[in-house]
Amino acid sequence: MNHNTPAAAGFYFPAEWHKHEATWLSWPHKEASWPGKIETIYPPYCQFIGYLTQGENVRINVADDTMKAAAILHLQAAGVNMNRIEFFYFATNDAWCRDHGPAFLLHKERAQKAVVDWGYNAWGNKYPPYDLDDVIPTKIAQHYGYPLFEPGIVMEGGSVEFNGNGTILTSVSCLLNANRNPHLSKTEIEKYLCDYYGQQQVLWVDDGIVGDDTDGHIDDTVRFVNENTVITVIEANKQDDNYALLQQNLKQLQTMRLWNGKQLNIIELPMPDEIVYEDQRLPASYANYYISNLHVIVPTFRSVKDDMAMQIIQQAYPDRTVVGIDSTDIIWGLGSFHCLSQQEPEVL
């Protein structure tokens, strides 16, 4: 056994519903991620932050004083509780903190945190440069003096989902893509995931949704609700490009067994109506919600299905209040609230 891994040292990655100390964000500033539209995302983005600050601190990476000042203006305009906001001068290339931010681990026996800094290559070298994003976890670990683990392979936070009891869910289309870790087999990738996230097993669905430039991140398709329940998105229209691949994912979920032998309880969540902008199909999904201490914050898309989706999610998370935020402009960046955020668990 490799004693330099988090699992060997007694660390594990808790589920998203574990109580947060904070949520980490990287302030959006890259015009090319929302071409011609970046100004329109700040009101819903700050609305998101406003909900977060009702129950936890929010830690925001900014490049410099100018960016910080601009962020403060937007946040104040949205009426955000600024006492809950902390800024860090850690420059980023882009805003997708789920994928470039730190994976925070907790220790099983003592009150200690650690950070994993996976390699980051902007989803298979699609959007260089990404050098600033790639070092964010190390900078945060050094700032707090947390132990740092560096696996040396590419991994993104949006590609993995956790049940809080030893199971990781991921997708073949992303983690076995030749643009990530072509030198590693499926078995080798599973070992890295279990060793560095402190988990017991990895379960795989095949694919992600159409329009997803991450090659199929799991946080757009399947989410754990508790240790043996998942929510998975389903497309009702058989003519839609997402229909067959989401049916295949559903069939795979139905045959899966957790490491304790249990089957998954499966909750089906509709897909929103197709959103096309400038001839591009956007990866709009209600599954890209974020579980904060008090809320489940759901992206909505001005669709007739918005209300039904929020009702289904509310039934799944009775201990939190489900809120919807219009994500029609944000999704032009090809991600939503889960992609933009990374939780830091509280040491309990």
Sequence and secondary structure as in RCSB ss.txt:
>XXXX:A:sequence
MNHNTPAAAGFYFPAEWHKHEATWLSWPHKEASWPGKIETIYPPYCQFIGYLTQGENVRINVADDTMKAAAILHL
QAAGVNMNRIEFFYFATNDAWCRDHGPAFLLHKERAQKAVVDWGYNAWGNKYPPYDLDDVIPTKIAQHYGYPLFE
PGIVMEGGSVEFNGNGTILTSVSCLLNANRNPHLSKTEIEKYLCDYYGQQQVLWVDDGIVGDDTDGHIDDTVRFV
NENTVITVIEANKQDDNYALLQQNLKQLQTMRLWNGKQLNIIELPMPDEIVYEDQRLPASYANYYISNLHVIVPT
FRSVKDDMAMQIIQQAYPDRTVVGIDSTDIIWGLGSFHCLSQQEPEVL
>XXXX:A:secstr
  TTSHHHHTEE   TTS EEEEEEE    GGGSTTTHHHHHHHHHHHHHHHHTTSEEEEE SSHHHHHHHHHHH
HHTT  GGGEEEE    SSS HHHHS EEEEESSSS EEEE  B  HHHHTS   HHHHTHHHHHHHHHT  EE 
  SB  GGG EE SSSEEEEEHHHHT TTT TT  HHHHHHHHHHHHT SEEEEE    TT TTS  GGGTEEEE
ETTEEEEEE   TTSTHHHHHHHHHHHHHH B TTS B EEEEEE     EETTEE    TT  EE SSEEEEEE
 S TTHHHHHHHHHHH TTSEEEEEE TTGGGGT  HHHHEEEEE   
